[in-house]
């Protein structure tokens, strides 16, 4: 039991070291010697990735391109996530200009170095204090420090001459990034700090992680410079390590059938309350029409689709889906055996549908089911209905054959038809169910809503009967899950 508890408390941190080898190594050293780690060395596990970024030596001038850097940071972060890391440390100010973009695509936190800096500054100076920032041209002009500190503090930067000398000291031949921490490079940084003090800066705030390498020497010269690597190390070992909650992502088993998949996605979009693109739900779809026919398996014992359905669900799970939707009624005959082997839930369209009907029309109702013969024979709707206090009735043999012809026939829905014979056949079967006593009709094959629409009052040869579309109910449920997250 003790080992289990220790494992539960362990915190695994990934450090991206390739964006500045010396600064990354310095951060790692300060992590290892931090008080929290020394007091409880068994709790902290560090994974240090030192794969040099190919453009690491390029100076971060005002117009530096970030695309390659973004890809590099994302790839390393994703590798950390796949290896069970709890949080990522990113010791690079330029990369923190796009940290939020990377965070959106991950399920683990990229610890915010600027937030660490802001918290530390809040403990050492009062609001309104002038802060002198030593940063690259790129970071300086990105507005990064203004976003984090500009509301509470006055921010100043070195004058033009001092800034140019600073960039040369950092990125030039025999500069600080190359390990030359004394002589001309150090003096250039020192002069930049003096220019900030002349502007009233009470402390020198780092905007380059390499400044941690010379911070002790600056302090010995009387410069009140902050050591960002020490601050970041303390922040990481004090954080609670709870993963951020990335935007909800819906996984969709597509291709069963193909047109129904597109129809379902359209319903998710249509029912999502959103004022702009970014407020819609993330969806990852595997459109796999090669999944063996579910009805053929249930009726004639043809190829079992279980493994194909399971493999598709696992790929969606690996893609970060928080829930999985299968817009195929017949496929739900296989859901129970699949779900036990997945870490994410399959939203059960059938149980959601019958519960929705019970909630809107009351229990004790008789429900007419228009579905494939495989769905009918599997009894999956019947079982779900019993739990909700509803009774399911299905068409007689001739009318059921008519439903199958409307779906699978030469002029059926799976062949691309939505008008003509297939519609007439479905209407005849629907009227037959109404005459048998159905109070509500379920469009229990995801192709059927391509012909007949979800409706609270569908006019059927002089009668009015509700038509319930399970894919609409499934879409509504998936939207609700996303909003609840």
Helices and strands as residue ranges (DSSP letters): H 2-9, E 11-16, H 21-32, H 35-39, E 44-49, H 67-82, E 87-90, H 93-96, H 99-104, E 109-111, H 113-124, E 130-135, H 137-142, H 144-149, E 154-157, H 160-171, G 176-178, H 184-198, E 203-207, H 211-220, H 228-238, E 249-254, H 258-271, G 277-279, E 282-287, H 294-300, H 306-318, E 323-326, G 330-333, H 335-339, E 345-347, H 349-361, E 366-370, H 373-378, H 380-387, E 391-394, H 397-408, G 413-415, H 421-435, E 440-443, G 448-450, E 455-460, E 463-469, H 470-484
